[in-house]
Amino acid sequence: MAAAPTAAGAAARAGAPAGSYDAIVVGGGHNGLVAAAYLARSGARTLVLEGRHKTGGAATTEAPWPDAPEFKVTRLSYVMSLLPPTIIKDLDLARHGYKIYPMGPYYQAFPEGGSIKLYADDARRNHEEVSKWSKKDADAMPRWDAWLAGLADVLGPLLLTVPPNLGSRKPRDLRETLRLAWKNRGLDVRTVADVTRLMTMSIADLLDDWFESPQVKGALAVNGVIGTWAGPYEPGTAYVMAHHSIGDVGDGHLGNWGFQEGGMGGVSSAIELAAREHGAEVRLNAKVARILVENGQAAGVVLENGDEIRARVIVSTLHPRTAFLDQIGREHLPPDFLGDIEHWKTRSGVVKINLALSELPDFIADPGSNLQEHHTGSVEMAPTMDYIERAFLDARDGKAAVRPFSDGVIPTAFDKTLSPEGTHIMSLFTQWVPADWSEEPHTAELEAYTDRMIDCYNELAPNFKASILHRDIVGPYEMEQEYGLVGGNIFHGELSLEQLFHMRPAPGYADYRTPLPGLYYGSSATHAGGGVCGIPGWQAAKAALADQKSAKRAEQVRKLTRRS
Ligand SMILES: Cc1cc2nc3c(=O)[nH]c(=O)nc-3n(C[C@H](O)[C@H](O)[C@H](O)COP(=O)(O)OP(=O)(O)OC[C@H]3O[C@@H](n4cnc5c(N)ncnc54)[C@H](O)[C@@H]3O)c2cc1C
C-alpha cells in the first residue's frame, strides 16, 4: 500500500487482481467511511464492509414510518460540531453535500412560568436572559464563558493528539510523552488546577461555584450529562460538559453546533461520496463475522455468509467488545488487553424519540406556534439540576425516569428537506432508562416512558401532544441489536475519566493500533470519540499508512543490504 497521490493509486488499483484489496474497513459508520476515504485517497485499494442495508451507523437519516415515507428523521445522532476543518477540506465534503445550519439558542421554559435562552456567541443577550433569573449570575456569565473558552483551548488540541503510551519506557513512547509535555509547557499552575477541577468535579459542584439560580444551573448542566450513565452530581460530568464546549481542535475554529441538511445521514453520505470518488468500494449487508489471523497478523475477514476477503490492512470501527471479543480468537490477544476490553463501561440509558409534528410547540412562556427563535436551537427539558438528578436516580434504582430529561431539537426550523411544508420533525434525546434495558426490548415500558416525556413538554406547550402525527422510539435494546451500540452507549463506551485519552480503548493501545499487527482501530471508542467527528477514522488510517510506509522502507533497506 503506497502513500501515493490518487492518480498513482488508481494505476496501482488497475494492476491489482480483481477481488483483492490493500485495506478492508469493517463498519460503514462515519468513522469507517472517513478511514476508507483517506486510505483510498492514498492509493490503497479499499473495501468498506457494512452490516446494515445502509451506511452511516449512528449518523443516519431514516424514514421510520412506512405509511408516511415523506417524513425523515435523523434517527440517533442529531447535531454536528466537532468535525475538524482539515477533514472537511481534504475530503471536499461541501461539494459532496456537507451543509450545516448553525443552531439557535438553548431554550428552557419553566413549569413555574418564564423561560431562558442561552446563546453560543452573544454575551449581551445572555446577560439580558440570565438577569431575568439572577443579576449576580448574569454578571458571572462573561467570566464563566472566558474560563470555559480558556480550558477548551487547552483541551481542544488534545483531541487531535495521538495519546502517548504513558508508562512505557520504549524510546519512541518516551519521545512522544516528552513531546506532549513540551507542547503544553505554556500551562501555568492556575490552568493545570482548573483542568484538574474540570476532569474530576461534578457539573453540579462546578456550577454551584459559579452560579446561584437553579434555572441557570439547570440550563448549563445539560451538556454534562448527555449520553452519560451519571447524574449531574457524579464526578467527571464537568469534563463531559467541556467536551461539548470545545470550539477548536487546533485545526481551525469549529462551527457552532448545527444541523446537517437532510439529517445526520447527510454527513455520512458526503463522506461516502468522497470515499467512492477516491476509489473505495462499499459493500452493504456484508456483516463481518471474524477477523482472519495468520502467522500472528490480521490477514482478512470472514463474512457471516462464509465469504473470505483478504487484505494486509484491516481497520475495524465496531464497538470494542464486538471488534476484539467476538471477532478475534482470544488466543491472539494479550490477557491484559482482553481484561481491559471485558471491563469496558458501555452504558447510557438513552432513549431517542423522533416525532413528526403538525405544528410547532406553542409555549405558555413564549406564545405562538409560528416559527420563533426559541424553536431554532435546543428545546430542553432540564429545568433544574434536581430534576435532572431525579431522572438519573430513578433509572439507577431500576425504573425508567418518571419525569425524563430531554435535549430536544427541531431541525425543520431550517431544513425543509425532512418533512412536508407546514409540518415539522422534533428529535428528543432523552434520559434515563435502566442501563440493562439493552438486554430486553421493554417495548411497553418505553411507550409509557415516551407518554410521560410528551406530557412533560405538554405542560409547557399545551398544543404539543395533539400536534404529534407519528412517533418513533429507539431504546437501548434496539441501539444494540440494530446499530451495534453495545449496552446502548451512544459513544461505543462511556466518556468516564478512566476511559479517556491514553486509556481509550485500553492502556497501551490508544494510538489507533491494536495488539494484532495489521489490525487498526478507529471507532468512537478511541481517543477523540465519541461524537460525529471523524477523528478516530482519520487517525486509524494515518497509523496504517505510516506503518505501511515504514515497512516498505525497511524492506528496501533489507534488499539493498542483501545486494551489497
Ligand atoms: C441516540 C444517539 C444520539 C447521538 N447524538 C449525537 C449528536 O447529536 N452529535 C454527535 O456528534 N454525536 C452523537 N452521537 C454519537 C455519535 O453518533 C457516535 O459516536 C458516532 O456516530 C459513532 O460513529 P462510528 O463510525 O465510530 O460508529 P458507528 O456509527 O456505530 O458505526 C459502526 C458501523 O458498523 C456497522 N457494523 C456493526 N457490526 C458490524 C459487523 N459485524 N460487520 C459489518 N458492519 C458492522 C454498524 O451497522 C455501523 O454502521 C449520538 C449517538 C446516539 C446513539
The ligand as an SDF file (V2000), in Angstrom:
LIG
                    3D

 53 58  0  0  0  0  0  0  0  0999 V2000
  -29.0460    8.4170   20.2090 C   0  0  0  0  0  0  0  0  0  0  0  0
  -27.7120    8.9900   19.8390 C   0  0  0  0  0  0  0  0  0  0  0  0
  -27.5530   10.3600   19.7480 C   0  0  0  0  0  0  0  0  0  0  0  0
  -26.3060   10.9030   19.4500 C   0  0  0  0  0  0  0  0  0  0  0  0
  -26.2050   12.2490   19.2720 N   0  0  0  0  0  0  0  0  0  0  0  0
  -25.0550   12.7750   18.8090 C   0  0  0  0  0  0  0  0  0  0  0  0
  -25.0160   14.1170   18.3700 C   0  0  0  0  0  0  0  0  0  0  0  0
  -26.0300   14.8160   18.3470 O   0  0  0  0  0  0  0  0  0  0  0  0
  -23.8190   14.6190   17.9280 N   0  0  0  0  0  0  0  0  0  0  0  0
  -22.6880   13.8410   17.8830 C   0  0  0  0  0  0  0  0  0  0  0  0
  -21.6330   14.3380   17.4680 O   0  0  0  0  0  0  0  0  0  0  0  0
  -22.7250   12.5350   18.2620 N   0  0  0  0  0  0  0  0  0  0  0  0
  -23.8810   11.9880   18.6850 C   0  0  0  0  0  0  0  0  0  0  0  0
  -23.9580   10.6570   18.9920 N   0  0  0  0  0  0  0  0  0  0  0  0
  -22.7340    9.8490   18.9580 C   0  0  0  0  0  0  0  0  0  0  0  0
  -22.2940    9.5310   17.5490 C   0  0  0  0  0  0  0  0  0  0  0  0
  -23.4040    9.3300   16.7270 O   0  0  0  0  0  0  0  0  0  0  0  0
  -21.4000    8.2980   17.5300 C   0  0  0  0  0  0  0  0  0  0  0  0
  -20.3320    8.4760   18.4610 O   0  0  0  0  0  0  0  0  0  0  0  0
  -20.8050    8.0700   16.1570 C   0  0  0  0  0  0  0  0  0  0  0  0
  -21.7860    8.1940   15.1510 O   0  0  0  0  0  0  0  0  0  0  0  0
  -20.1700    6.6960   16.0710 C   0  0  0  0  0  0  0  0  0  0  0  0
  -19.5470    6.5790   14.8040 O   0  0  0  0  0  0  0  0  0  0  0  0
  -18.6520    5.3150   14.4350 P   0  0  0  0  0  0  0  0  0  0  0  0
  -18.3920    5.3820   12.9890 O   0  0  0  0  0  0  0  0  0  0  0  0
  -17.4860    5.2490   15.3590 O   0  0  0  0  0  0  0  0  0  0  0  0
  -19.5450    4.0540   14.7930 O   0  0  0  0  0  0  0  0  0  0  0  0
  -20.9900    3.6380   14.2680 P   0  0  0  0  0  0  0  0  0  0  0  0
  -21.7340    4.7970   13.7900 O   0  0  0  0  0  0  0  0  0  0  0  0
  -21.5940    2.8130   15.3430 O   0  0  0  0  0  0  0  0  0  0  0  0
  -20.6540    2.7400   13.0120 O   0  0  0  0  0  0  0  0  0  0  0  0
  -20.3040    1.3770   13.1020 C   0  0  0  0  0  0  0  0  0  0  0  0
  -20.8890    0.6890   11.8810 C   0  0  0  0  0  0  0  0  0  0  0  0
  -20.5300   -0.6920   11.9030 O   0  0  0  0  0  0  0  0  0  0  0  0
  -21.6400   -1.4550   11.4470 C   0  0  0  0  0  0  0  0  0  0  0  0
  -21.4720   -2.8110   11.9520 N   0  0  0  0  0  0  0  0  0  0  0  0
  -21.7320   -3.2830   13.1950 C   0  0  0  0  0  0  0  0  0  0  0  0
  -21.4070   -4.5970   13.2620 N   0  0  0  0  0  0  0  0  0  0  0  0
  -20.9210   -4.9410   12.0420 C   0  0  0  0  0  0  0  0  0  0  0  0
  -20.3910   -6.1520   11.5060 C   0  0  0  0  0  0  0  0  0  0  0  0
  -20.3180   -7.2690   12.2310 N   0  0  0  0  0  0  0  0  0  0  0  0
  -19.9830   -6.1520   10.2140 N   0  0  0  0  0  0  0  0  0  0  0  0
  -20.0400   -5.0200    9.4560 C   0  0  0  0  0  0  0  0  0  0  0  0
  -20.5350   -3.8560    9.9180 N   0  0  0  0  0  0  0  0  0  0  0  0
  -20.9580   -3.8230   11.2070 C   0  0  0  0  0  0  0  0  0  0  0  0
  -22.8260   -0.7320   12.0210 C   0  0  0  0  0  0  0  0  0  0  0  0
  -24.0000   -1.0720   11.3110 O   0  0  0  0  0  0  0  0  0  0  0  0
  -22.4110    0.7310   11.8210 C   0  0  0  0  0  0  0  0  0  0  0  0
  -22.8020    1.1970   10.5650 O   0  0  0  0  0  0  0  0  0  0  0  0
  -25.1980   10.0670   19.2520 C   0  0  0  0  0  0  0  0  0  0  0  0
  -25.3660    8.6850   19.2880 C   0  0  0  0  0  0  0  0  0  0  0  0
  -26.6130    8.1420   19.5770 C   0  0  0  0  0  0  0  0  0  0  0  0
  -26.7760    6.6460   19.6080 C   0  0  0  0  0  0  0  0  0  0  0  0
  1  2  1  0
  2  3  1  0
  2 52  2  0
  3  4  2  0
  4  5  1  0
  4 50  1  0
  5  6  2  0
  6  7  1  0
  6 13  1  0
  7  8  2  0
  7  9  1  0
  9 10  1  0
 10 11  2  0
 10 12  1  0
 12 13  2  0
 13 14  1  0
 14 15  1  0
 14 50  1  0
 15 16  1  0
 16 17  1  0
 16 18  1  0
 18 19  1  0
 18 20  1  0
 20 21  1  0
 20 22  1  0
 22 23  1  0
 23 24  1  0
 24 25  2  0
 24 26  1  0
 24 27  1  0
 27 28  1  0
 28 29  2  0
 28 30  1  0
 28 31  1  0
 31 32  1  0
 32 33  1  0
 33 34  1  0
 33 48  1  0
 34 35  1  0
 35 36  1  0
 35 46  1  0
 36 37  1  0
 36 45  1  0
 37 38  2  0
 38 39  1  0
 39 40  1  0
 39 45  2  0
 40 41  1  0
 40 42  2  0
 42 43  1  0
 43 44  2  0
 44 45  1  0
 46 47  1  0
 46 48  1  0
 48 49  1  0
 50 51  2  0
 51 52  1  0
 52 53  1  0
M  END
$$$$
